[in-house]
Amino acid sequence: MLEKQLNENNIVSKYGKIAVSVETDSKSINAILGMDILSRLVIRFNTPNADDVSELKQKIIDRLKNQNGRTLDQKITAEKGKTINPDNETKALMQLALSNGFIQASGEENGIRVNKNSSEMPIQDQLEYDDPKTIKKLLLSHSISRLSFFISRQKSDEDFK
């Protein structure tokens, strides 16, 4: 619904097509990388709407944009009996996909076949309010306070150095 409203002709002509993604909890990456055997990894990344990102992440974005690309899909399948060991660029792409795409993985945990999807692990905030008249103000102030978190998470490569 929101994506449709943001992609009306008058907005698209001025700002370009806007992709809307649910912000995913970074714990989804840890859950995926923590699998005993990671046999398949699929990452979809849509170029962001003018985000401020780390140097490594900017390199990925620039590479995609230099090719007039909007979406990057990366799929890695492990050799039979082996596990995927993502490098720093793949981890950076995973970090970008938290806010602008998704990550899917298949593998094993404790000998059991499992599938994980970052889209199933959204960031969830719970707010309490007393007066329905103040909900808009509360949501706006909470959104502003969370914005710095989302910006700093894209600027950092710390999780995979």
C-alpha atoms as one frame of an Amber mdcrd trajectory, in Angstrom:
protein
   0.000   0.000   0.000   2.726   2.482   0.994   4.901   1.500  -1.959   2.010
   2.132  -4.363   1.438   5.608  -2.890   5.142   6.461  -3.067   5.329   5.415
  -6.713   2.617   7.645  -8.113   3.634   9.313 -11.395   4.251  12.771  -9.917
   6.600  11.353  -7.252   8.414   8.955  -9.605   9.034  11.725 -12.158  10.644
  13.886  -9.466  12.501  11.314  -7.294  12.583   8.064  -9.296  11.055   4.703
  -8.374  10.972   4.077  -4.628  11.325   0.602  -3.141   9.871  -0.023   0.313
  11.303  -2.777   2.511  10.531  -3.847   6.042  13.546  -3.218   8.264  14.937
  -6.595   9.233  16.584  -7.430  12.524  20.360  -7.887  12.159  19.999 -11.028
  14.289  18.715 -12.692  11.110  22.272 -12.552   9.700  23.658 -14.130  12.871
  20.987 -16.829  12.690  21.908 -17.584   9.087  25.676 -17.475   9.592  25.302
 -19.564  12.753  23.830 -22.541  10.883  25.915 -25.726  11.246  25.862 -26.177
   7.482  24.919 -23.302   5.180  24.273 -24.961   1.838  22.375 -22.265  -0.084
  22.381 -18.502   0.314  20.218 -16.103  -1.709  20.533 -12.345  -1.247  18.364
  -9.752  -2.981  19.418  -6.143  -2.764  17.540  -3.161  -4.214  19.506   0.061
  -4.555  18.592   2.326  -1.643  17.005   5.748  -1.716  20.160   7.871  -1.218
  21.351   6.195   1.981  24.622   7.077   3.675  26.567   3.802   3.822  30.030
   2.453   4.572  32.787   2.458   1.949  32.464  -1.272   1.190  28.672  -1.041
   0.890  29.008   2.058  -1.312  31.307   0.081  -3.604  28.538  -2.510  -4.085
  25.932   0.200  -4.733  28.197   2.063  -7.167  28.975  -1.130  -9.073  25.261
  -1.822  -9.491  24.436   1.768 -10.466  27.357   1.953 -12.947  25.678  -0.902
 -14.788  22.281   0.869 -14.683  21.112  -1.847 -12.306  18.343  -1.472  -9.761
  18.303  -4.963  -8.196  21.090  -7.433  -7.476  20.333 -11.097  -6.792  23.211
 -13.214  -5.539  22.883 -16.953  -5.070  25.633 -19.130  -3.649  25.336 -22.902
  -3.477  27.882 -24.884  -1.463  29.873 -27.813  -2.768  28.243 -31.073  -1.716
  29.059 -31.786   1.929  30.563 -28.327   2.527  29.299 -25.095   4.070  29.343
 -21.611   2.550  31.875 -19.292   4.157  30.722 -15.766   3.135  33.488 -13.228
   2.485  33.337  -9.586   3.598  31.682  -8.427   0.370  28.922 -11.045   0.720
  28.448 -10.037   4.371  28.249  -6.373   3.327  25.606  -7.306   0.759  23.719
  -9.163   3.497  23.844  -6.030   5.671  22.506  -3.907   2.794  19.716  -6.420
   2.198  18.509  -5.987   5.792  17.112  -2.582   4.833  16.780  -2.956   1.075
  15.906  -6.524   0.181  16.016  -9.938   1.809  18.239 -12.908   2.645  17.219
 -16.546   2.325  19.283 -19.496   3.449  19.027 -23.268   3.512  21.150 -25.623
   5.512  21.242 -27.803   8.578  21.107 -27.312  12.317  21.665 -30.308  14.584
  21.270 -32.604  11.577  17.854 -31.190  10.663  17.233 -29.398   7.341  16.226
 -25.744   7.933  15.297 -22.700   5.856  15.699 -19.150   7.132  14.432 -15.903
   5.683  15.316 -12.425   6.947  11.833 -11.239   5.954  10.447 -13.403   8.747
  12.545 -11.497  11.314  11.415  -7.856  11.119  12.402  -5.303  13.701   9.450
  -4.887  16.005   8.966  -1.947  18.310   6.163  -1.747  20.829   4.846   1.622
  21.872   2.341   2.391  24.589   0.023   5.350  24.457  -2.866   6.573  26.542
  -4.590   9.018  24.244  -5.455   8.036  20.636  -5.224  11.721  19.710  -1.456
  11.667  20.359  -0.609   8.509  18.363   0.625  10.430  15.290   2.957  12.573
  17.380   4.222   9.488  19.250   4.855   7.576  16.008   6.668  10.540  14.465
   8.938  11.077  17.459   9.667   7.349  17.708  10.463   7.183  13.971  12.881
  10.079  14.286  14.615   8.420  17.234  14.999   5.136  15.292  16.344   6.858
  12.180  19.823   7.313  13.668  19.965   3.569  14.413  19.157   2.631  10.809
  21.654   5.150   9.426  24.462   3.995  11.710  23.861   0.342  10.894  24.397
   1.032   7.177  27.519   3.114   7.807  29.211   0.323   9.765  31.193  -2.655
   8.516  32.080  -3.610  12.086  29.950  -6.766  12.161  32.191  -8.566   9.679
  35.746  -7.277  10.006
